[in-house]
């Protein structure tokens, strides 16, 4: 049976070959250091293999993977190669019960990315799913150039899109009242503190 390392390197080779004919939309958000950490954890390698060139039997050149210093594959392609393994190890969270005991772990979620003033009236970003507000402790520069202009002043609230995300959960589900004087509804809401690693459009 192939190890995670073998599977990821095979996936990476296929991803590189497919870039000639298939172009995937770039992530809305990507923490490159976070993706590299997951790659290191799953493969035991300190860095992705470098890119090289070899030839098939007909003499046609193709991209190859080589150990040693050199140009590394773009990190979003490394993530594509790692994702099938992550999907097996981290099932998609679809309800609150799935989060039981998951503090300080990675989770895959699918929901709506939007601006919010929860919980204290300040501008924040959240992913709403399964009646939970997943508050994002993000780094603005890691958002794509398409999203960054919206992260200014009240333009937060023009942002709303369906996404799938890989996040690091910083603590258990909590409950807080979203008070009226902070733009809320005076009702109790369940929320989750998290750090995003990758956010991709799910349209």
SELODREN-460336 format. One record per residue (C-alpha): residue in one letter; x negated, y negated, z. Coordinates in steps of 0.1 Angstrom, whole numbers, plus 2048, in hexadecimal, padded with zeros to 3 digits. Layout:
% residues N
type; xx; yy; zz
A; X; Y; Z
...
***
This chain:
% residues 203
type; xx; yy; zz
X; 800; 800; 800
X; 7F3; 7DE; 7F7
X; 7E9; 7C6; 813
X; 7F6; 7A3; 816
X; 7D5; 797; 807
X; 7D8; 7AE; 7E8
X; 7FC; 7A3; 7E3
X; 7F5; 77E; 7E7
X; 7D7; 77F; 7CF
X; 7EC; 792; 7B6
X; 809; 779; 7BA
X; 7F0; 75C; 7B5
X; 7E3; 76B; 795
X; 806; 76E; 788
X; 80F; 74B; 792
X; 7F0; 73D; 781
X; 7F9; 750; 761
X; 81D; 745; 762
X; 813; 720; 764
X; 80E; 721; 73E
X; 833; 728; 738
X; 845; 720; 758
X; 843; 6FF; 76B
X; 853; 6FE; 78E
X; 85F; 6DD; 79D
X; 846; 6D1; 7B7
X; 84F; 6D2; 7DC
X; 860; 6B4; 7EB
X; 848; 6B8; 809
X; 828; 6CC; 80D
X; 810; 6CE; 82A
X; 7F1; 6DB; 819
X; 7DF; 6E4; 839
X; 7FE; 6F7; 845
X; 7FF; 70B; 825
X; 7DA; 712; 826
X; 7DE; 71E; 84B
X; 7F9; 737; 840
X; 7E3; 743; 823
X; 7C6; 748; 83B
X; 7DC; 75A; 855
X; 7EB; 772; 83B
X; 7CB; 77A; 827
X; 7AE; 775; 83F
X; 79D; 75F; 825
X; 791; 73D; 82F
X; 799; 72D; 80D
X; 7AC; 738; 7EE
X; 796; 748; 7D3
X; 788; 731; 7B8
X; 794; 72F; 794
X; 781; 73F; 778
X; 786; 74B; 755
X; 784; 76E; 746
X; 791; 77E; 726
X; 7AA; 799; 71E
X; 7A4; 7B5; 705
X; 7AF; 79F; 6E8
X; 796; 784; 6F2
X; 7B0; 76C; 6FF
X; 7A3; 757; 71D
X; 7B7; 758; 73D
X; 7B4; 74A; 760
X; 7A4; 761; 779
X; 79D; 760; 79E
X; 779; 761; 7AB
X; 76A; 762; 7CE
X; 751; 746; 7D5
X; 750; 720; 7D2
X; 763; 70F; 7B5
X; 783; 6FF; 7AC
X; 7A0; 70C; 7C1
X; 7C4; 711; 7B5
X; 7DB; 6F4; 7BD
X; 7EA; 6F9; 7E0
X; 80E; 6FA; 7D3
X; 805; 719; 7BE
X; 7F5; 729; 7DC
X; 816; 724; 7EF
X; 829; 734; 7D2
X; 812; 752; 7D5
X; 817; 754; 7FB
X; 83C; 74E; 7FB
X; 848; 772; 7F2
X; 835; 77F; 811
X; 843; 763; 827
X; 866; 76C; 81B
X; 861; 790; 828
X; 852; 785; 849
X; 869; 767; 84F
X; 88D; 76E; 846
X; 8A2; 74F; 83E
X; 8B3; 741; 85D
X; 8D8; 73D; 856
X; 8E8; 73A; 878
X; 8DF; 72D; 89B
X; 8DB; 750; 8A9
X; 8BF; 757; 891
X; 8AA; 73C; 8A4
X; 8AB; 74E; 8C5
X; 888; 752; 8D3
X; 879; 741; 8B4
X; 868; 723; 8C6
X; 845; 71D; 8B9
X; 84A; 732; 89A
X; 84E; 72C; 875
X; 871; 72F; 866
X; 880; 72C; 843
X; 8A0; 717; 842
X; 8B8; 70C; 827
X; 8CD; 6EC; 82C
X; 8D2; 6C8; 823
X; 8B4; 6B0; 827
X; 8C1; 68D; 830
X; 8BA; 66E; 844
X; 8C8; 66B; 867
X; 8C9; 655; 885
X; 8CC; 673; 89C
X; 8C5; 674; 8BA
X; 8BB; 650; 8C4
X; 8C5; 639; 8A8
X; 8A3; 638; 897
X; 89F; 643; 873
X; 896; 668; 871
X; 897; 685; 858
X; 8A9; 6A5; 85F
X; 8B4; 6C5; 84D
X; 8D7; 6CF; 857
X; 8DF; 6F4; 857
X; 8F5; 70C; 86A
X; 903; 6EF; 87F
X; 8E0; 6E6; 88A
X; 8CD; 6C6; 884
X; 8A9; 6CF; 87D
X; 896; 6AF; 885
X; 876; 6AC; 871
X; 855; 69F; 880
X; 846; 698; 85E
X; 829; 685; 84E
X; 835; 66C; 834
X; 818; 671; 81D
X; 81F; 696; 819
X; 840; 68E; 807
X; 83F; 68D; 7E2
X; 83E; 66B; 7D0
X; 863; 670; 7C7
X; 86D; 670; 7EC
X; 854; 657; 7FC
X; 866; 638; 7EF
X; 886; 643; 800
X; 874; 644; 822
X; 875; 61F; 827
X; 88E; 60C; 83D
X; 8B2; 616; 837
X; 8AA; 629; 816
X; 8A7; 648; 82C
X; 8CC; 64B; 82A
X; 8CD; 64D; 804
X; 8BA; 66E; 807
X; 8D0; 68D; 807
X; 8C7; 6AE; 7F5
X; 8CA; 6D3; 7F9
X; 8A9; 6E2; 802
X; 897; 702; 80D
X; 87B; 6FB; 827
X; 860; 70D; 83A
X; 85D; 6FC; 85C
X; 84A; 702; 87C
X; 863; 702; 899
X; 855; 6EE; 8B7
X; 86F; 6F9; 8D1
X; 890; 709; 8D7
X; 8B2; 6FB; 8CB
X; 8BC; 6DE; 8E1
X; 8DD; 6CB; 8E5
X; 8E1; 6A5; 8E8
X; 8FE; 68D; 8E6
X; 8FB; 676; 8C8
X; 908; 656; 8D9
X; 91D; 63D; 8C6
X; 906; 620; 8CE
X; 8EA; 632; 8BB
X; 900; 637; 89C
X; 90E; 658; 8A9
X; 92F; 667; 8B0
X; 92D; 66D; 8D6
X; 92D; 693; 8CF
X; 913; 6AD; 8D9
X; 8FD; 6BA; 8BD
X; 8E5; 6D7; 8BB
X; 8C3; 6CE; 8AE
X; 8A0; 6DD; 8A9
X; 87E; 6CC; 8A9
X; 869; 6D8; 88C
X; 84B; 6CF; 877
X; 850; 6D5; 851
X; 836; 6E8; 83D
X; 848; 6EA; 81B
X; 869; 6DC; 810
X; 876; 6E5; 7ED
X; 895; 6DB; 7DB
X; 8AF; 6F7; 7DB
X; 8C5; 6EA; 7BF
***
